[in-house]
Amino acid sequence: MRIAMIGTGYVGLVSGVCFSDFGHDVICVDKNPAKIEMLEAGQVPIYEPGLDSLMVRNVEAGRLTFTTDLAKAVNGADAVFIAVGTPTRRGDGHADLSYVMAAAEEIAHALTGYAVIVTKSTVPVGTNRKVRDVVAAANPQAEFDVASNPEFLREGAAIDDFMKPDRVIVGIESERAAKVMEEIYRPLYLRDFPIVTTDLESAEMIKYAANAFLATKITFINEIARLCEKVGADIKQVSKGMGLDGRIGNKFLHAGPGYGGSCFPKDTMALARIGQEHAAPIQIVESVIKVNEETKRRMIDKILDLCDGSVNGKTIAVLGVTFKPNTDDMRDAPSLTIVPALVGGGAKVRVVDPQGRREGEALLPGVTWSEDPYEAADRADAVVILTEWNEFRALDLDRMAENMTTPRMADLRNIYNAKVVKDAGFVAYSAVGR
């Protein structure tokens, strides 16, 4: 199959590379010439484990190319995927669909034969029908179908998620489109991965509902963690006991500083707005949004308490600023709330992150970037573990404590045990829900 992938952001690039590895001919399109030049040179503009080598392999095999010419990519394509950004619109919380609709109109003018226009971007319910209307209005002679094919890729594990998915959701309305989508995903059909076919609206809703539910699990366990601190329970034991219930499961039950990233914040906000507009408010999701922001702010208070009520004049080492490990993504990361508060409180903040510096330098002004945790913690008054990178799971705590001015740790990911930390020489240790 011949596939055009419009957008080379996280979703578009990962999807395009993986489709080419399925054996399809894929052309990835982006309006940014510098990004296309980088991709053609074999350089990946995002950090995703394994993506660079997979991309180079398929480029060398002749199945994957990059261009700024959308018309060239769409010409003769069996399927055209829209994978552009849908950020939260300022002022009202809605998903900004301007990039999706602009892409749809441009695709309409470029169509030369039948194609399935597939929305890969996360979009509100009803968007695919709007895409169909935009294409039909721009090119009344166009022969096409629309399909909804939301992505469920975890940053840091995206290739595995694409190649071995829990499920693939395909919203379609015609047999012809169904056959095209079945051919595209044939490698997964042959390996018996679940392919769920729905109507357009259900496919769009599945994406939002799934992300909102996962965000709810995270927020729920953070609320329980707060209560555990008050009553003397241990959130790690509580999470384990809950997670062993097959109806609940153990994933997304890890207490911490709140969720962030490219999906959960904007998708919960968009779903809440959809509910309000249709006079069916989703009060659970609205509460999740509110509590998640409160959780981030509560982490600031936890650090302040650790530092005797003030960070003014103190040196704080922050380990990890990306919203999760194995990514360079800083979007809505808890660090963007916590670190500026420390700087604003008069702290001298040193930051170390294996992949976060590229984005973090612009997003976190006023901090000093260090090469490793020990450099960051040298003569520091406290160390804060904010992202659970593997590099931070096996620190030489004795060495770290010995070189700190006042060995104190705020372990906001519950990586360590209080006794182990204090035995290493730390005079104070604070975790979440313990």
C-alpha positions in Angstrom: 0.0 0.0 0.0 1.0 3.6 -0.6 0.6 5.8 2.4 1.0 9.6 2.9 1.6 10.7 6.5 0.8 14.4 7.0 2.8 15.6 10.0 6.1 14.4 11.3 5.6 15.1 15.0 5.6 12.3 17.5 2.6 10.4 16.3 3.2 11.0 12.6 6.8 10.0 12.6 6.4 6.9 14.7 3.4 5.8 12.7 5.0 6.5 9.4 8.2 4.6 10.3 6.3 1.6 11.6 4.0 1.5 8.6 7.0 1.4 6.4 8.4 -1.5 8.5 5.1 -3.3 7.7 6.3 -3.2 4.1 4.2 -0.2 2.9 5.6 2.6 0.8 5.3 5.7 3.1 5.9 9.3 2.4 6.0 11.6 5.5 5.1 15.2 4.9 6.0 18.3 7.0 5.9 22.0 6.2 9.2 22.6 8.1 12.1 22.3 5.6 14.6 22.1 8.4 12.9 19.1 9.9 12.7 17.3 6.6 16.4 17.9 6.0 17.2 16.5 9.4 15.1 13.4 8.7 16.6 12.9 5.3 20.0 13.0 7.0 18.9 10.2 9.3 18.5 12.4 12.3 15.4 12.0 14.5 14.1 15.3 16.0 12.5 13.5 19.0 13.8 11.0 21.5 12.1 7.7 21.2 14.2 4.5 21.9 14.8 2.5 18.8 13.2 4.9 16.4 16.4 6.2 14.8 17.6 2.8 13.7 14.2 1.6 12.5 13.8 4.8 10.4 17.3 4.4 8.8 16.6 0.8 8.0 13.4 1.6 6.1 14.9 4.6 4.3 17.7 2.4 3.1 15.1 -0.2 2.0 13.4 2.4 -0.1 10.1 2.2 1.7 10.3 5.5 3.6 10.8 9.0 2.3 10.3 12.6 3.5 9.1 15.7 1.7 7.6 19.1 2.1 5.5 18.6 -1.0 2.0 17.4 0.2 0.6 17.1 -3.3 3.4 14.8 -4.4 2.9 12.6 -1.3 -0.9 12.4 -1.8 -0.8 11.7 -5.5 -1.6 8.0 -5.9 -1.8 7.3 -2.2 -4.2 4.6 -1.0 -4.5 6.2 2.4 -3.6 9.7 3.6 -3.1 9.9 7.4 -3.6 13.3 9.2 -1.2 13.3 12.1 -0.9 17.0 12.9 -1.1 18.6 16.3 -4.4 19.3 18.2 -3.2 21.5 21.1 -5.5 22.9 23.7 -7.0 26.1 22.3 -6.3 29.1 24.5 -9.2 30.4 26.5 -11.8 27.6 26.3 -10.0 24.3 26.7 -11.1 23.0 23.3 -8.8 21.0 21.0 -7.5 23.3 18.3 -8.5 21.7 15.0 -7.1 24.4 12.7 -4.2 22.3 11.7 -6.4 19.3 11.0 -8.8 21.3 8.8 -6.0 23.0 6.9 -4.5 19.6 6.2 -7.9 18.3 5.0 -8.4 21.1 2.6 -4.9 20.8 1.2 -5.4 17.0 0.8 -8.6 17.6 -1.0 -6.9 19.7 -3.7 -4.1 17.1 -4.1 -6.3 14.0 -4.5 -6.0 12.4 -7.9 -8.0 9.2 -7.3 -9.7 7.3 -4.5 -8.1 7.4 -1.1 -9.1 6.9 2.5 -8.4 10.0 4.6 -7.5 8.8 8.0 -7.5 10.9 11.1 -4.6 9.8 13.4 -4.6 13.0 15.5 -6.7 13.0 18.7 -9.8 14.9 17.8 -13.2 15.6 19.4 -16.3 13.6 18.5 -17.7 14.7 15.1 -14.3 15.9 13.7 -14.1 13.2 11.0 -17.5 14.2 9.6 -16.2 17.8 9.5 -13.1 16.6 7.7 -15.4 14.9 5.1 -17.3 18.1 4.7 -14.2 20.2 4.2 -12.7 17.8 1.6 -16.0 17.6 -0.3 -16.4 21.4 -0.3 -12.9 22.0 -1.5 -13.0 19.3 -4.2 -16.6 18.2 -5.1 -15.2 15.7 -7.6 -12.9 14.0 -5.0 -13.4 10.2 -4.5 -12.7 9.4 -0.9 -13.8 8.0 2.4 -12.8 9.2 5.9 -11.7 6.9 8.7 -10.9 7.5 12.4 -7.8 5.6 13.6 -6.7 7.1 16.9 -3.2 6.3 18.3 -2.5 4.7 21.6 1.3 5.2 21.8 3.2 5.5 25.1 6.1 7.8 24.8 9.2 5.7 25.5 7.5 2.5 24.3 5.9 3.7 21.1 7.4 1.2 18.7 6.4 -1.8 20.8 2.9 -0.3 21.2 2.6 0.1 17.5 3.9 -3.3 16.6 2.2 -5.2 19.5 -0.9 -3.2 20.3 -3.5 -4.0 22.9 -5.9 -3.1 20.1 -6.3 -1.1 16.9 -9.4 1.1 16.7 -10.7 1.8 13.2 -13.8 3.9 12.7 -15.2 3.6 9.1 -18.4 3.8 7.1 -17.8 1.9 3.9 -16.7 -1.5 2.8 -14.2 0.0 0.4 -12.5 1.9 3.3 -12.6 -1.2 5.4 -10.7 -3.1 2.9 -8.0 -0.5 2.6 -7.6 -0.3 6.4 -7.5 -4.1 6.7 -4.7 -4.2 4.1 -2.8 -1.5 5.9 -3.0 -3.4 9.2 -2.7 -6.9 7.7 0.6 -7.7 9.6 -1.4 -7.2 12.8 -4.4 -9.2 11.6 -2.1 -12.1 10.7 -0.7 -12.1 14.3 -4.2 -12.0 15.8 -3.9 -8.6 17.5 -7.4 -7.2 18.1 -8.7 -4.9 15.4 -11.9 -3.2 16.6 -14.1 -1.7 13.9 -16.6 1.0 14.9 -18.5 3.9 13.6 -16.7 7.3 13.4 -18.1 8.8 16.6 -17.3 5.7 18.7 -13.7 5.6 17.5 -13.2 9.2 18.4 -14.8 8.7 21.8 -12.7 5.6 22.6 -9.5 7.6 22.5 -10.7 10.3 24.8 -12.5 7.9 27.2 -9.4 5.7 27.5 -7.0 8.6 28.2 -9.4 10.1 30.7 -9.8 6.8 32.5 -6.0 6.4 32.8 -5.6 10.0 34.1 -8.4 9.2 36.6 -6.4 6.2 37.9 -3.3 8.3 38.4 -5.3 11.1 40.1 -7.2 8.7 42.3 -4.0 7.0 43.6 -2.5 10.4 44.3 -5.6 11.3 46.4 -5.3 8.1 48.3 -1.6 8.8 48.8 -2.4 12.2 50.4 -4.8 10.4 52.8 -2.1 7.7 53.5 0.2 10.5 54.7 -2.5 11.6 57.2 -3.4 8.2 58.6 0.0 6.5 58.5 -0.6 4.0 55.7 1.9 3.2 53.0 0.7 4.0 49.4 3.1 1.4 47.9 1.5 -1.4 49.9 -2.0 0.1 49.2 -1.3 0.2 45.5 0.0 -3.3 45.4 -3.1 -4.6 47.3 -5.4 -2.8 45.0 -3.6 -3.7 41.8 -3.8 -7.4 42.4 -7.5 -7.2 41.9 -8.0 -8.2 38.3 -10.9 -5.7 37.9 -8.5 -2.9 38.8 -5.0 -3.9 37.6 -1.7 -2.5 38.8 -0.9 -0.1 35.9 -1.2 3.7 36.5 -1.4 3.2 40.3 1.9 4.7 41.1 1.7 7.8 43.3 3.7 10.8 42.3 3.7 14.5 41.4 0.7 14.3 38.9 0.4 13.4 35.2 1.7 15.5 32.3 2.7 14.9 28.7 1.2 15.5 25.4 -2.0 13.5 25.9 -3.6 13.4 29.3 -3.7 17.2 30.1 -5.2 18.3 26.8 -7.5 15.2 26.3 -9.1 15.5 29.7 -9.6 19.2 29.1 -11.1 18.6 25.7 -13.4 15.8 27.0 -14.6 18.0 29.8 -15.5 20.7 27.3 -17.3 18.3 25.0 -19.4 17.1 28.0 -20.2 20.7 29.0 -21.2 21.6 25.4 -23.6 18.7 25.1 -25.2 19.3 28.5 -23.7 16.1 29.9 -20.9 17.3 32.1 -18.3 14.7 33.1 -17.8 15.7 36.7 -15.3 13.0 37.4 -13.0 14.2 34.6 -13.5 17.8 35.7 -12.4 16.8 39.2 -9.4 14.9 37.8 -8.1 18.1 36.1 -8.5 20.1 39.3 -6.9 17.6 41.6 -4.0 17.0 39.2 -3.1 20.6 39.4 -3.4 20.6 43.2 -1.2 17.6 43.3 1.6 19.4 41.5 1.3 22.3 44.0 1.3 20.0 46.9 4.7 18.7 45.8 6.0 22.3 46.2 4.8 22.4 49.8 6.4 19.0 50.4 9.8 20.4 49.3 9.3 23.5 51.4 8.5 21.4 54.5 11.7 19.3 53.8 13.7 22.6 53.8 12.3 23.9 57.1 9.7 26.1 55.4 11.8 28.0 52.9 14.1 27.4 49.9 15.4 31.0 49.9 19.1 30.9 49.4 19.2 27.1 49.4 20.7 25.0 46.6 18.2 22.3 45.3 19.2 19.5 42.9 16.3 18.4 40.7 16.7 14.9 39.2 14.5 14.6 36.1 12.3 17.2 34.4 10.6 15.4 31.5 7.1 14.3 32.3 8.2 10.6 32.3 11.4 8.6 31.6 12.5 7.5 28.2 11.3 10.7 26.5 12.4 14.3 25.9 8.9 15.5 26.1 8.4 18.4 28.6 4.7 19.2 27.7 2.7 19.9 30.9 5.4 18.1 32.9 5.1 18.6 36.7 8.6 20.2 36.6 7.1 23.2 34.8 5.1 23.9 37.9 7.5 22.8 40.6 10.9 24.1 39.4 9.7 27.7 38.7 8.1 27.8 42.1 11.5 26.8 43.6 13.3 29.5 41.6 10.7 32.0 42.5 11.2 31.1 46.2 14.8 32.1 46.0 16.4 28.7 45.5 19.4 28.0 43.4 18.2 25.1 41.3 20.5 22.7 39.5 18.8 20.3 37.0 19.9 17.0 35.5 17.9 15.0 33.0 19.2 12.5 30.4 17.1 13.9 27.6 15.3 17.0 28.9 17.9 19.7 28.4 17.0 20.3 24.7 13.5 21.5 25.5 14.2 22.4 29.1 16.7 25.2 28.6 14.0 27.4 27.1 11.2 26.2 29.4 13.1 26.4 32.7 14.9 29.8 32.8 17.0 30.5 35.9 18.3 27.0 36.5 21.8 25.5 36.1 22.1 22.3 34.1 24.4 19.6 35.5 25.9 16.6 33.7 25.1 14.0 36.4 23.3 13.7 39.7 26.4 13.9 41.8 27.5 17.2 40.2 23.9 18.6 40.8 23.9 17.5 44.4 27.4 18.7 45.3 27.1 21.2 48.3 23.3 21.1 47.8 20.8 21.5 50.6 18.3 19.0 49.1 17.8 16.7 46.2 14.4 16.2 44.5 13.7 13.2 42.4 11.0 14.3 39.9 11.3 11.8 37.1 12.1 8.1 37.6 14.8 7.6 35.0 16.7 4.4 35.5 19.9 6.4 36.1 18.3 7.7 39.3 17.1 4.3 40.6 20.6 3.1 41.7 22.3 6.2 43.0 25.3 5.9 45.3 23.4 7.5 48.2 26.4 7.5 50.5 28.5 9.4 48.0 25.7 11.9 47.4 25.0 12.5 51.0 28.6 13.0 51.9 29.0 15.8 49.4 25.8 17.7 50.2 25.7 20.6 52.6 22.5 19.3 54.2 21.6 15.8 53.0 17.8 15.9 52.4 15.8 14.1 49.8 12.3 14.6 48.4 11.6 11.3 46.6 8.5 12.3 44.6 8.5 9.0 42.7 8.9 6.7 45.7 12.0 5.1 44.3 13.8 4.6 47.5 13.1 3.3 51.0 13.3 5.7 53.9 15.6 3.5 56.0 18.0 3.0 53.2 18.2 6.7 52.5 18.8 7.6 56.1 21.3 4.9 56.6 23.3 6.5 53.8 23.6 9.7 55.8 20.5 11.7 54.7 19.1 13.6 57.7 15.6 14.0 56.2 13.6 12.0 53.6 10.1 12.8 52.2 8.1 10.6 49.8 4.6 10.5 48.5 1.9 8.7 50.4 4.3 7.2 53.0 
